[in-house]
Amino acid sequence: MATDETAARGPLSLISRATIATLLVLVGFLGVTGFALDRAYANAALAGLQNRLQSYAYAYLAGTDVSNRSDRVIPPDAAQPNSDFLQPGSGLYAVIVGENGFRWQTPSALGRDLPFDKLMPQGVRKFQGPVKTATGSLYVLSMGVQWETPSYHITIYVAESADLYRAGLVAYRRTLLGWLGALGLALLVLQQILLRWSFSPLRRVARDIARIERGSAERLVGPYPPEVSVLTRNLNRFIESEREHLKRYRNTLDDLAHSLKTPLAVARSRLESSDGEAEVRADLLAQVQQMDQIVAYQLARAKASGHSTFAAPIPVQNHAEAVVRSLERVYASKNILCEFDIDEAARFYGEEGDLLELLGNLLENAFKWANHGVLLRVVRVPPRDPRASRAGLDIRVEDDGPGIPPEQLDRILQRGVRGDERVQGHGIGLAIVEDIVRSYRGVLHVDRSTELGGACFHVRFAEM
């Protein structure tokens, strides 16, 4: 049931995840910091209390004198180290006990049952607390003192109520909690501002994608940070690839429909004519064969998968050698020698069928028109842009045949809009090659071979 509820709510957003993670870290950090500061203050306050009680004890010791008759005298006009010693029940007490039952206490201790009657050894100083007494919990500093002339032993007790220490500690904790809470809230607000600023490029990408879906934009235009630009660049490539696929499918359907109009019209007119059955049958058979060739041709063009953003690299060497071996068997009677110059690192980023269609049409065209020699050269083009993830590819197919007249170069590279307008001779399959090269954003050039003297088909795919 919990899994179903979680699935119904959907995954948390990146900002929500970052906020929860930061909140947990912030609570842990502030908690540890608050605990450390609280312990440090408590220890420092306790040490300060001990030093303060010790200073009171020294003050009373300085005002105490023992006469030669062993009289114990505390000058009545001596100033108290703290006015709270004069206020009964103030929580600050001082008691001096001595030999022969001597006991003296400050006015603040009047009416208080303070268990300070034990003489401590000379030179011993002790700090205790909180000590439970009938008056309440107390922090007590006791100090044993011995007079030499005359010889007399006293012990000074100075005590402070633990409630005063706890009240100070509670006030500090309340202040500390308030400041840490305010600091945590301020840091959380600041973190939200920073997160929204940091994730603003992703929100801009989402808005741009929504605009593309609505048709108000064609691509992600940016500018985006370097970390996001890799994503947007691949998204743009994917969007363009899908549009090219859709455009190619539409063009193929348009070409197929347009190409079939003429054969169908001829077949219909022949059926409506009054010519002999044998003649009509022969004409119909010719038109059916032509339509079959048109359909095969358009399907071959549509089969080209085209550019794919996430295509795996395909080694060119093995596929090129396999195509050449097949063509050497087909054209064995011409005794054609095909030379190789293939870079082992050359890779084609696309579908294997497109690579075989490209190499097969170019090499078959060369084998058909060559006299004795064909040259296949494939070179990997290193990327010049360090951000590029794919190297370029350069393919040249040359032959020693008659070549292509210069006046036919422009026409031979034009995209045939009808199936029955395929280029003859050197142009067999060239329309398919042209579509494959264009779909992968490559460039096709046709020129005369400088080495063999015949035609040279040069295909180049740029880095990405």
C-alpha positions, 0 to 999 in steps of 0.5 A: 500500500505504501509503495502504491501511495509513493508511486501515486505521488511521484518522485521528488523534485531535485530541489525537494531532494536537495532541501531534505538532504540539506535540512538533515545535514543542517539539523545534524550540524547545528545540533552537534554545534549547539551541544558543543557550545552548551558543554563549553559554556557549562564547563566555563560557567562552572570554572568561573563559579569556582574561581569566583567562590575562591576569590570570595574565600580569599577576601574573607581570609584577608579580613580575618585575624587571630589575636594573641589571646586566640580571639577570632576577629572579623572586622565588622566594618570590612566591606563584603566582597558581594552585597548578596552576602548581606541579604538573607536567603540570597543564595550566596553564603560564607561560613568560617569555622575554627577550633574550640567550636568557633563559627562565623557566617554572613548575614545571608546564612541566617536561619539557614541550616548549612552543614559547614562545621568540619575542619579541613586539613591545612592547605586543602582546597576542595570544590564540590557541587551540587551538594544537596542540603536542607537549604537546597543544592549548593556549589561549595568551595572549602579551604583549610588555613593554619595560623602559625602565630598564634597557632590556630586552625580555621576552614572557610566555606563559600557556597552558592545556590545551584539554582543561580548556576542553572538559571544562568545555564537555562538563559544561555541555552534559550539564547543559544537555541534562538540564535541557532534556530534563526541561523538555521532558518536563514541558512535554509532560506539562503539554500533555497535561493541558491538552489533555485538559482543553481537549477534555473538552467534546468528550468529554462531547459524545461521551458524551452522543451515545452516551447518546442512541444507547442511548436513555438521553437525548433531547438534549444537555443540557450545559452546554458552552463557547460554542465547543461550544454552537453545535455542540450546539445544531445537533445538538439541532435535528437530532435533534429534526427527525429525531424529528419526521420519524419521528413524522410518518411513524408518525402518517401510517401510523397515520392511513392505516390507521385511515382505511381501516378503515371504507371497507374494512369497508363495501366488504366488507359490500356485497360480502357482501350480496344487493343488486342489482349496480348498487347494490353497484357504486355503493356500492363506487365511492363507497368507492373514491373516499373511499379515494382521497381519504384516501390523497391527503390523508395523502400530502399531510400526509406530504409536509411535510418539516418543520423542517430544521436546515441548510435554505437560506433561501427568499425568500417574496415571489416564491412568494407572488405566484405562488400569488396569481396562480394563485388569481386565475385560478381564482377570476376569476369572484368578482373578488377583489382580493388586496393584498400587504404582503410584506417583501422580506427575509422568508425561509422556512427549509425546503423549497420544497414546504412553503412552497407548501403552506402559502401555497397552503392558507391563500390558497385558503381565503381566496379561497374564502370571501372576498367581494371582498378578501384581504390577505396580510402577510408580515414578517421578525422580527429575532432578539432573541438575538445568537446566533440564526442565523435570523430569525423569520417572521410570515405573516397571511392575512385575508379579508372573508368570514363568518369562523369562529364562536368556538365552532368555533376550538378544533375547527378547530385540532385535529389530525384523527386520521382522514382522514374527519374533515377540517374542512369549509369554512374547514378545507379543507387546514387539517390539513395547514397545522397539521402543517407549522406544528408540524413547523417549531416554529411557531404557528398562530392563527385569529381574526377580521380587524380590517381586513377583518372575516372570518377571519384566519390568523396563522402565526409561526415563531420565530427560531433 
